[in-house]
Amino acid sequence: MTAWWRNAAIYQVYVRSFADGNGDGVGDLIGVRDRLPYLADLGVDALWLTPFYSSPMADFGYDVADYRDVDPLFGSLADAKALIDAAHDHGLRIIVDIVPNHTSSAHPWFQEALRGEKRDRYIFRDEPNDWESIFGGSAWTQVEDGQWYLHLFDPSQPDLNWDDEEVRGEFLSILRFWLDLGVDGFRVDVAHGMVKPAGLPDIGRGNQATLVGREPVPFFDNDGVHEIHRAWRRVLDSYPGQRIGVAEAWAPTPERLARYVRPDELHQAFNFHYLFAPWDAAELRAVIDSSLATAGSVGAPTTWVLSNHDVKRHVTRYGSLARARAAALLTLALPGSAYVYNGEELGLPEVLDLPEELCQDPQRLRDPDSGRDGCRVPIPWTRDGGWSDPWLPIPAGWADLSVQAQHGVPGSTLELYRRALRLRRDLDGELTWHDSPEGTLVFARGAFVCAVNLTGTPVDFGLDGELLVASDVPGAADSTSWWKVK
C-alpha cells in the first residue's frame, strides 16, 4: 500500500486568518476545529497549521517563546489536543510547524544569554561579519556587554547554535512532545538554515537575500543540516502511523534540494522552483520534468504548490482568475503531493491596497516592496466576511468569492477544487507527455489525460473521451481540462 504522504493533498491553514472561534477578530484553534467538516468535504487529506506556540508575535508566531505551549491568542494546549483528535475523527491528519533555526528573543534561553549565561545555545561573537538579514539590514545586533548575536531574520529571532548538544537534545524532546500529543508530522521552517559554517566567513557582497535559492550562500544549505534531519527521521519512524517531516528548504540546485528527502531524511520538500515558474508552457514543462527527475532520483515524491503565506497569491501573480483555475487543475493532476493554501480554493487574489497603518509584516517594515500582509487577509466565510472586526480587513469585493456565495454553485472555484480533489484520489501512474500545439501541455497518467492551454486563444485538443472536470470550456484560452480517454 502506498504511503499516505506520497500523494496527499495538504491544506495550509494560516491559523490567524482561517477561522475565528472566539470572536476576537483573530483566527484560532477553536475556529479551525469548527471548520473541519468544511475541510473534510473539500477533499484534502491533511492540514498544515502555521505556528500557534507562545510568542510575542513579532513575526506572527515564527518567533517562538515556548515550543510546548499554545499562545493564548490561539487558544490552549487543550484546544490543540481537541483539534488533533477531532481532525483524526474526520479522517484528516495534522502537520504542525516547527521553527528550529531561531527562537524568540523572549525565549527563556535567550533571556539567560542576555544575562551572560549559557550563550553557547546561540551564536554570539565579539565582532560581526558581513552577513545580512533576510528581512534587511545587518544580521547582527549588539548587546549591552559589547558582543553581537546572529539573527538571519528579525532581531527578535536570534539564531540557535546547532553545534550545541543541548540545542539538539531539546528539539528531539520537543518533537516527541507533539508526537505524543498525536500530530502526524512537522513542517520544518528554514530546514536548510540551522547549521552555520565554521568561522562564519564573510560573503563579500551586499543584497545577499537575492542569492538565496539561486547560488550558494554560507549561512544556508550547509551539509551538517542533514545529520539533524536524520536524527529527526529516526524519531518520526519510532512512532506508529507514518509520521512525516516536510522541509521548507531553499537550495541553489535541484540536486542539493533532493538531499533533504533521501530515504533516511525528511519525507517531502517544498518545490519552490514550481511555485515561481511563470505562466509559460515550455518553462512549466521544464520545471515539472526537473522536479520529477530530481525527487525520483532519491525515491521521494515531488510536491507542488502555487501559493503560501510568504508569496503573492497566484491569482495575482498569474494575472487572472482564469489562469489560477487552470493552474490549479494542472497542479492537482501531477503525480506527488499537492499543497493548497487557505483561500486559494475560493480564487482569492492578493490584497494590494491594505491601509499602511495596518501592515505589520516585519519583512515589509524593512523592505516595503516585499510585504506579505496581502496574502494573509482572513478568508471570507460569508458574504459579509463572517468575522467580527478581523485583524486585517476583508475587501467588500470578496462577497462573491466567499464560501457562502460559492458553495454548491456549479462552475465556482470552490466547486472546481472539490471536484478535482476528489478525482485526484483515483489518479495513478507516471506522467507521460503527449505532443500538443505550441503553448499548450498535454500529459497522461494511464487513461487520464490533462490538457492545458496557456495561450490567449482557443485550442482544439481533439481529445475523445469523458470530460471529468474543466476550469473553463475545454480548450478555451488559459484553461485546463481533465479527460478519461478511450
C-alpha positions in Angstrom: 0.0 0.0 0.0 1.3 3.4 -0.9 2.3 5.6 2.0 -0.3 8.3 2.6 2.1 11.2 2.2 3.3 10.3 -1.2 0.2 11.6 -3.0 -1.6 13.6 -0.3 -3.4 16.9 -0.8 -2.3 19.0 2.2 -4.2 22.2 3.1 -2.2 25.0 4.7 -4.1 26.7 7.5 -2.7 30.1 8.3 -4.2 30.0 11.7 -4.7 33.7 12.4 -6.5 34.2 9.1 -8.5 31.0 8.7 -11.5 31.0 11.2 -12.2 32.9 14.4 -13.7 30.7 17.1 -14.0 33.2 19.9 -14.9 36.4 18.1 -11.8 38.5 18.8 -11.0 39.0 15.1 -8.0 36.6 15.1 -8.2 33.1 13.8 -7.6 30.4 16.4 -7.5 26.6 17.0 -11.2 26.5 18.0 -12.0 28.1 14.7 -10.0 25.5 12.8 -11.8 22.7 14.7 -15.2 24.2 13.9 -14.3 24.2 10.2 -13.1 20.6 10.0 -16.3 19.5 8.2 -15.6 22.0 5.5 -12.1 20.8 5.1 -13.1 17.1 5.0 -15.8 17.9 2.5 -13.2 19.8 0.4 -11.4 16.6 -0.1 -7.9 17.2 1.4 -6.0 14.6 3.3 -4.1 16.6 5.9 -3.8 20.1 7.4 -0.6 22.0 7.9 -1.0 24.5 10.7 1.3 27.6 10.9 2.8 28.3 14.4 0.4 28.7 17.3 3.0 28.5 20.1 3.6 31.0 22.8 5.1 34.1 21.1 5.4 37.9 21.2 4.2 37.7 17.6 7.0 39.9 16.2 6.9 37.6 13.2 3.4 36.3 13.6 4.4 33.2 15.6 7.6 32.3 13.8 9.3 33.8 16.9 8.6 31.1 19.5 9.0 31.7 23.2 7.7 28.3 24.3 7.6 25.3 22.0 5.4 23.2 24.3 2.5 25.6 24.8 -0.2 27.4 22.8 -0.3 31.2 22.7 -3.5 32.5 24.4 -4.2 34.3 21.2 -4.9 31.0 19.5 -6.3 29.0 22.5 -4.8 26.5 24.9 -2.9 23.2 24.9 -6.3 21.5 25.5 -7.6 23.2 22.3 -4.7 21.8 20.4 -5.3 18.3 21.6 -9.0 18.6 20.9 -8.3 19.8 17.3 -5.8 16.9 16.7 -8.3 14.4 17.9 -11.3 15.9 16.0 -9.2 16.1 12.8 -8.5 12.4 13.1 -12.2 11.7 13.6 -12.8 13.4 10.3 -10.1 11.4 8.6 -7.7 14.3 8.5 -4.0 14.3 9.6 -2.4 17.2 11.4 1.1 18.6 10.5 2.4 21.4 12.7 5.2 23.9 12.1 8.4 23.5 13.9 10.8 26.5 14.0 14.4 25.2 14.7 16.6 27.9 13.2 15.8 30.5 15.8 13.8 31.3 18.9 12.1 34.4 20.0 14.3 36.9 21.9 11.7 36.4 24.7 12.6 32.7 25.0 13.9 31.9 28.5 17.2 30.6 26.9 17.9 33.9 25.2 17.0 35.9 28.3 19.6 33.8 30.1 22.1 34.6 27.3 21.4 38.3 27.7 22.4 37.9 31.3 25.7 36.3 30.1 24.6 32.7 30.9 24.9 29.7 28.5 25.4 31.8 25.4 26.6 28.7 23.6 23.0 27.9 22.8 23.0 30.9 20.4 25.6 32.4 18.1 27.5 35.2 19.8 30.8 36.7 18.8 32.9 39.7 19.6 32.8 41.2 16.1 30.1 40.8 13.4 30.8 39.6 9.9 29.1 41.0 6.8 26.0 38.8 6.8 22.7 40.4 6.1 19.3 39.6 7.5 16.7 38.1 5.1 14.4 40.9 6.4 17.0 43.6 5.5 19.9 45.2 7.3 22.7 43.6 9.2 22.2 40.0 10.6 23.9 41.1 13.8 22.7 43.0 16.9 24.9 44.2 19.7 24.0 43.5 23.3 24.9 45.6 26.4 28.3 43.9 27.1 29.5 44.6 23.6 29.1 41.1 22.0 26.9 40.6 18.9 24.3 37.9 18.2 23.3 36.5 14.9 19.7 36.7 13.5 19.2 35.7 9.9 15.7 37.2 10.2 14.4 39.8 12.6 16.5 40.9 15.6 13.7 39.4 17.8 14.6 36.0 16.3 18.1 35.1 17.4 19.7 32.1 15.6 20.3 29.0 17.7 23.7 27.3 17.7 23.1 23.8 16.4 26.7 22.8 17.3 25.5 22.8 20.9 24.3 19.4 22.1 21.8 20.9 24.4 20.0 22.5 21.5 19.9 19.2 19.6 18.6 17.4 22.6 15.9 20.0 23.3 14.4 19.8 19.8 14.3 16.0 19.9 12.3 16.4 23.1 10.0 19.0 21.5 9.3 16.6 18.6 8.4 13.8 21.0 6.1 16.1 23.0 3.9 16.9 19.9 4.1 13.4 18.5 2.9 12.1 21.9 0.0 14.6 21.6 -0.9 12.9 18.3 0.4 15.2 15.5 1.1 13.4 12.2 4.2 15.3 11.3 6.1 18.6 11.1 6.8 21.2 8.5 10.3 22.3 9.3 10.8 26.0 8.9 14.1 27.1 7.4 15.2 23.4 7.3 18.3 24.5 5.4 19.5 27.0 7.9 20.3 25.5 11.3 24.0 24.7 10.7 26.4 27.6 10.0 29.9 27.1 8.6 33.0 27.1 10.8 34.5 30.6 11.2 31.4 32.3 9.8 33.1 33.6 6.7 32.2 36.9 5.0 30.3 36.8 1.8 31.9 39.9 0.3 28.9 41.5 -1.3 25.5 43.0 -0.4 21.9 42.2 -1.3 22.5 38.7 0.0 18.9 37.8 0.3 18.6 37.8 -3.5 21.1 35.0 -3.7 19.0 32.5 -1.6 18.0 29.6 -3.7 20.0 30.7 -6.7 23.6 30.3 -5.7 25.4 29.1 -2.6 25.5 31.3 0.5 27.5 30.4 3.6 24.6 30.7 6.0 22.2 28.3 4.2 22.3 24.7 3.0 25.4 23.5 4.8 25.9 19.8 4.8 25.7 19.5 8.5 21.9 20.0 8.5 21.5 16.5 7.1 22.7 14.9 10.3 20.0 16.8 12.2 17.3 15.6 9.7 18.5 12.0 10.0 18.1 12.2 13.8 14.7 13.6 13.4 13.7 10.9 10.9 14.7 8.3 13.5 12.3 9.9 16.0 9.5 10.0 13.4 10.0 6.4 12.4 9.8 5.3 16.1 6.1 6.3 16.2 3.3 4.4 14.5 1.1 5.8 11.7 3.7 7.1 9.2 4.6 10.4 10.9 6.3 12.7 8.4 8.7 15.7 8.1 8.4 18.3 5.4 11.3 20.6 4.6 11.0 24.2 3.9 14.3 24.2 2.2 15.9 26.6 -0.3 18.9 25.2 -2.2 20.8 26.5 -5.2 20.2 23.4 -7.4 17.5 20.7 -7.6 20.2 18.2 -6.8 21.0 19.9 -3.5 17.3 20.1 -2.6 16.9 16.3 -3.2 19.4 15.7 -0.4 16.7 16.7 2.1 14.4 13.9 1.1 16.8 11.0 0.9 15.3 7.8 2.3 16.7 8.4 5.8 15.9 12.1 6.0 12.7 14.1 5.6 9.7 12.8 3.6 9.0 15.9 1.4 10.5 19.2 0.5 8.6 22.2 -0.9 9.0 22.7 -4.6 9.8 26.5 -4.9 11.0 26.0 -8.4 7.5 25.1 -9.4 5.9 27.8 -7.3 7.9 30.6 -9.1 7.6 29.2 -12.6 6.0 31.7 -15.0 2.7 31.1 -16.9 4.6 29.6 -19.9 4.2 26.1 -21.3 7.9 25.4 -22.1 9.1 26.7 -18.7 6.4 24.8 -16.7 7.2 21.6 -18.6 10.9 22.0 -17.8 10.2 22.6 -14.1 7.9 19.6 -14.0 10.4 17.3 -15.7 13.2 18.5 -13.5 11.2 18.2 -10.3 10.0 14.7 -11.1 13.5 13.6 -12.1 15.2 15.1 -9.0 12.8 13.8 -6.4 12.7 10.4 -8.2 16.5 10.1 -8.0 16.2 9.6 -4.3 12.9 7.8 -4.3 10.9 10.7 -2.9 7.6 12.2 -4.1 7.5 15.6 -5.7 5.5 18.4 -4.1 3.5 21.0 -5.9 2.4 24.4 -4.5 1.0 27.6 -6.1 0.6 29.9 -3.1 1.5 30.1 0.6 1.7 32.7 3.4 5.0 34.1 2.1 4.2 34.9 -1.5 1.7 36.8 -3.5 -1.4 34.7 -4.2 -1.3 33.1 -7.7 -4.5 34.7 -8.9 -2.5 38.0 -8.8 0.9 36.5 -9.9 -0.6 34.9 -13.0 -2.7 37.9 -13.8 -6.2 36.4 -13.8 -8.6 34.0 -12.1 -8.8 32.0 -15.3 -5.1 31.3 -15.2 -5.3 30.5 -11.5 -8.1 28.0 -12.0 -6.2 26.4 -14.9 -3.0 26.3 -12.8 -4.9 24.6 -10.0 -6.1 21.8 -12.3 -2.6 21.4 -13.7 -1.1 21.2 -10.3 -3.7 18.7 -8.9 -3.1 16.4 -11.9 0.6 16.0 -11.3 2.0 12.9 -9.5 3.1 13.5 -6.0 1.7 15.6 -3.1 -0.2 18.9 -3.6 -0.4 21.8 -1.2 -3.4 24.1 -1.1 -3.1 27.5 0.7 -6.2 28.5 2.6 -8.4 30.6 0.4 -7.0 29.6 -2.9 -9.9 27.3 -3.3 -12.1 30.4 -3.4 -9.9 32.1 -6.0 -8.8 34.9 -3.7 -6.4 37.5 -5.1 -3.7 39.3 -3.3 -4.9 42.4 -1.4 -2.7 45.2 -2.7 -4.4 48.2 -1.1 -4.2 47.5 2.7 -4.0 50.7 4.7 -0.4 51.5 5.5 -1.1 51.6 9.3 -2.5 48.0 9.3 0.5 46.4 7.5 2.5 44.6 10.2 4.8 42.2 8.4 8.4 42.7 9.7 9.8 42.0 6.3 7.7 44.8 4.8 8.7 47.2 7.5 12.3 46.9 6.3 11.5 46.4 2.6 8.1 48.0 1.5 8.1 46.0 -1.8 8.3 42.6 -0.2 5.5 42.7 2.4 3.4 39.5 3.0 0.3 41.1 4.6 -1.7 40.9 1.4 -1.7 37.1 1.2 -2.7 36.8 4.9 -6.0 38.6 4.8 -8.7 36.5 6.6 -10.7 34.3 4.2 -14.4 35.2 3.8 -16.8 32.6 5.1 -20.0 34.6 4.4 -20.9 37.4 2.0 -20.2 39.9 4.8 -16.9 38.2 5.7 -18.1 36.1 8.6 -15.6 37.8 11.0 -16.1 40.3 13.8 -13.5 43.0 13.3 -10.9 40.9 11.6 -7.3 41.7 12.3 -6.9 42.7 8.6 -9.9 44.0 6.7 -11.7 41.7 4.3 -12.4 43.5 1.0 -16.0 44.2 0.3 -15.4 42.9 -3.2 -14.8 39.4 -1.8 -18.5 38.9 -1.1 -19.0 36.8 -4.3 -15.8 34.9 -3.5 -17.0 33.8 -0.1 -17.7 30.2 0.9 -21.3 31.1 1.3 -21.5 32.5 -2.3 -19.7 29.6 -3.9 -20.8 26.5 -2.0 -22.9 24.3 -4.3 -22.7 26.7 -7.2 -21.7 24.8 -10.4 -18.7 26.3 -12.0 -17.5 28.2 -8.9 -13.8 27.9 -8.0 -14.7 26.2 -4.7 -16.7 23.5 -6.5 -13.9 23.2 -9.1 -11.4 22.4 -6.2 -13.9 20.0 -4.5 -14.4 18.1 -7.8 -10.7 17.9 -8.6 -9.5 17.0 -5.1 -11.9 14.0 -5.2 -10.9 12.9 -8.7 -7.2 13.1 -8.0 -7.5 10.3 -5.4 -8.1 7.9 -8.2 -5.2 9.2 -10.3 -2.3 6.7 -10.6 0.7 6.1 -12.7 3.6 8.0 -14.0 3.3 11.1 -16.2 3.7 10.7 -20.0 3.8 13.7 -22.2 1.8 13.9 -25.4 2.5 16.0 -28.4 0.4 19.2 -28.4 0.2 22.6 -30.1 2.7 25.3 -29.1 1.9 27.0 -25.9 0.0 24.0 -24.5 0.7 21.0 -22.3 -0.9 17.6 -22.6 0.1 14.6 -20.4 -1.4 11.3 -19.5 -1.4 9.1 -16.4 -2.9 5.9 -17.6 -6.3 6.5 -19.1 -6.4 10.0 -17.5 -5.3 13.0 -19.7 -4.7 16.6 -18.6 -4.8 19.3 -21.3 -3.6 22.8 -20.6 -3.9 25.8 -22.9 -1.6 28.5 -21.7 -2.2 30.7 -24.8 -4.6 33.6 -25.2 -6.6 31.9 -27.9 -8.7 28.7 -28.0 -7.1 25.4 -29.0 -8.8 22.2 -30.2 -7.0 19.3 -28.5 -9.1 16.7 -30.3 -9.5 14.5 -27.3 -12.0 11.7 -27.4 -13.4 10.5 -24.1 -15.3 11.6 -21.0 -14.7 15.1 -19.7 -14.1 14.8 -16.0 -13.6 18.5 -14.9 -12.6 21.7 -16.6 -11.6 25.2 -15.5 -13.5 26.6 -18.5 -14.8 25.4 -21.8 -12.3 22.7 -22.8 -9.6 24.3 -25.0 -10.5 27.8 -24.1 -7.7 30.4 -23.6 -5.9 29.9 -20.3 -7.8 26.7 -19.3 -7.2 23.1 -18.2 -9.4 20.1 -18.7 -9.2 16.6 -17.4 -10.3 13.6 -19.5 -10.8 9.9 -19.3 -9.9 8.7 -22.7 -11.0 5.6 -24.5 
